[in-house]
Amino acid sequence: MAYEAPETVYVTETKVACDGGEGALGHPRVYLSMGADGKVECPYCDRLFILDQSGAKAA
């Protein structure tokens, strides 16, 4: 069975929300704050959020 790489999402906010993106098949909505490295990973679905430095603003 091949492992599917988690989705990578580029964002312009330092705080993001993730609900798994699959409606009723997703997971509870969680709010995540970027670390000093400009990245945060969802603990449920492993979706990786990366801060887009070109349009970043602090939330």
N, C-alpha and C positions, 0 to 999 in steps of 0.2 A: 504494500500500500504506500503510495507516494505521499509525502508530507506537503501540504499546501502552505506556502509562505503567507504570514499574516499581511493584511492590507496596510499600506503606508499612506497616511493622509498628511498633506502639507497645509498648515493653518497659519493665520496671522494674529491669533490671540494666544496669550500665555495660559489661559484657562479654557478647557474644552469639555464637552459632554460626549459620552459614548453610551449607546443603547444596543449595540450589536448590529444595528442597521437592518434587521430582518423582521421587523414588526413583532408579532406575537412569538416568533421563534428566536428573537434576540435575547437580551439579558436585561436586568434592572439598569436603569440609567444611572451612571456614575459621573461625577464631576472630578476632573483631574487637573492638576497644576503642573506646568512645565518645570523641570529641574534646571539647574544652572547650565546644563549642556544643551538646552533647547529641545528636549525630547521627553515624551512620556508614553508609557505603554499601558493599555487597558489590562487590568488584572483578570478580566473575564474572557475576552476574545483575542487578546494579544495584538490588537490593532495598534499600530505605532503612529503617534502624532509627532510631527516634526515642525518646529517653528520656522516659517518662511521669513528669513531675515530682511528681505527686500520690502516687506509691507507690515512688519511686526509692530504691534502696539500693546502696551501692558494692559491687562484687564483688571 
